[in-house]
Amino acid sequence: MAKRKLTQAELLRAISQLPEYPAVLLPVSGGGFSVVFPNIPKLTAFAHKREAALKAGQEALTAYLQPLVQAGEAAPQPSDPARLIPDEDEPLGTELVTIGADRNTLLKRLGLEKNKDKGLALAHFGRLGK
């Protein structure tokens, strides 16, 4: 049975309710940083600078969540960051951060962004990490 297409209001609600996810920011021995998401196997990102790695992690998470939102499927539940146990093998400088999807990008990709002239005001949806 084919799923019905979500309404604009349902898509907006789904995007606004997306949680932030714990992510591990790992310094890489050759330089740069890797980002891994404990709740989403195989979702990783990399960049040479810390802030760029966080942005790459956000972009990867956004791309992962977009088809779920579009299909009306539930996003995976994030773990409570306070309950995550660090690995003893983690390199010095490893950080636990939280990353949320780029909601503005999702709005654009799903055709929900309105022209400024038409005046749809959207609530502030949050920022990357801490």
CORTATA-V211274 format. One record per residue. N is the residue number from 1. RES is the residue in three letters. D_FIRST is the distance of its C-alpha to the first C-alpha in whole Angstrom. Layout:
n->N res->RES d_first->D_FIRST
n->N res->RES d_first->D_FIRST
This chain:
n->1 res->MET d_first->0
n->2 res->ALA d_first->4
n->3 res->LYS d_first->6
n->4 res->ARG d_first->9
n->5 res->LYS d_first->13
n->6 res->LEU d_first->15
n->7 res->THR d_first->18
n->8 res->GLN d_first->22
n->9 res->ALA d_first->23
n->10 res->GLU d_first->20
n->11 res->LEU d_first->21
n->12 res->LEU d_first->24
n->13 res->ARG d_first->24
n->14 res->ALA d_first->22
n->15 res->ILE d_first->25
n->16 res->SER d_first->27
n->17 res->GLN d_first->26
n->18 res->LEU d_first->26
n->19 res->PRO d_first->29
n->20 res->GLU d_first->32
n->21 res->TYR d_first->32
n->22 res->PRO d_first->35
n->23 res->ALA d_first->36
n->24 res->VAL d_first->39
n->25 res->LEU d_first->41
n->26 res->LEU d_first->43
n->27 res->PRO d_first->46
n->28 res->VAL d_first->46
n->29 res->SER d_first->49
n->30 res->GLY d_first->50
n->31 res->GLY d_first->49
n->32 res->GLY d_first->46
n->33 res->PHE d_first->43
n->34 res->SER d_first->40
n->35 res->VAL d_first->37
n->36 res->VAL d_first->35
n->37 res->PHE d_first->32
n->38 res->PRO d_first->33
n->39 res->ASN d_first->29
n->40 res->ILE d_first->27
n->41 res->PRO d_first->28
n->42 res->LYS d_first->29
n->43 res->LEU d_first->29
n->44 res->THR d_first->33
n->45 res->ALA d_first->35
n->46 res->PHE d_first->39
n->47 res->ALA d_first->42
n->48 res->HIS d_first->46
n->49 res->LYS d_first->46
n->50 res->ARG d_first->45
n->51 res->GLU d_first->44
n->52 res->ALA d_first->42
n->53 res->ALA d_first->40
n->54 res->LEU d_first->39
n->55 res->LYS d_first->38
n->56 res->ALA d_first->36
n->57 res->GLY d_first->34
n->58 res->GLN d_first->33
n->59 res->GLU d_first->32
n->60 res->ALA d_first->30
n->61 res->LEU d_first->28
n->62 res->THR d_first->27
n->63 res->ALA d_first->26
n->64 res->TYR d_first->24
n->65 res->LEU d_first->23
n->66 res->GLN d_first->22
n->67 res->PRO d_first->18
n->68 res->LEU d_first->17
n->69 res->VAL d_first->19
n->70 res->GLN d_first->17
n->71 res->ALA d_first->13
n->72 res->GLY d_first->14
n->73 res->GLU d_first->15
n->74 res->ALA d_first->18
n->75 res->ALA d_first->21
n->76 res->PRO d_first->23
n->77 res->GLN d_first->26
n->78 res->PRO d_first->29
n->79 res->SER d_first->32
n->80 res->ASP d_first->35
n->81 res->PRO d_first->38
n->82 res->ALA d_first->41
n->83 res->ARG d_first->39
n->84 res->LEU d_first->39
n->85 res->ILE d_first->41
n->86 res->PRO d_first->43
n->87 res->ASP d_first->44
n->88 res->GLU d_first->47
n->89 res->ASP d_first->47
n->90 res->GLU d_first->46
n->91 res->PRO d_first->48
n->92 res->LEU d_first->51
n->93 res->GLY d_first->49
n->94 res->THR d_first->46
n->95 res->GLU d_first->44
n->96 res->LEU d_first->41
n->97 res->VAL d_first->40
n->98 res->THR d_first->36
n->99 res->ILE d_first->34
n->100 res->GLY d_first->32
n->101 res->ALA d_first->29
n->102 res->ASP d_first->31
n->103 res->ARG d_first->29
n->104 res->ASN d_first->31
n->105 res->THR d_first->30
n->106 res->LEU d_first->26
n->107 res->LEU d_first->27
n->108 res->LYS d_first->28
n->109 res->ARG d_first->26
n->110 res->LEU d_first->23
n->111 res->GLY d_first->25
n->112 res->LEU d_first->26
n->113 res->GLU d_first->30
n->114 res->LYS d_first->32
n->115 res->ASN d_first->35
n->116 res->LYS d_first->38
n->117 res->ASP d_first->40
n->118 res->LYS d_first->37
n->119 res->GLY d_first->37
n->120 res->LEU d_first->34
n->121 res->ALA d_first->36
n->122 res->LEU d_first->33
n->123 res->ALA d_first->35
n->124 res->HIS d_first->36
n->125 res->PHE d_first->33
n->126 res->GLY d_first->36
n->127 res->ARG d_first->37
n->128 res->LEU d_first->37
n->129 res->GLY d_first->39
n->130 res->LYS d_first->42
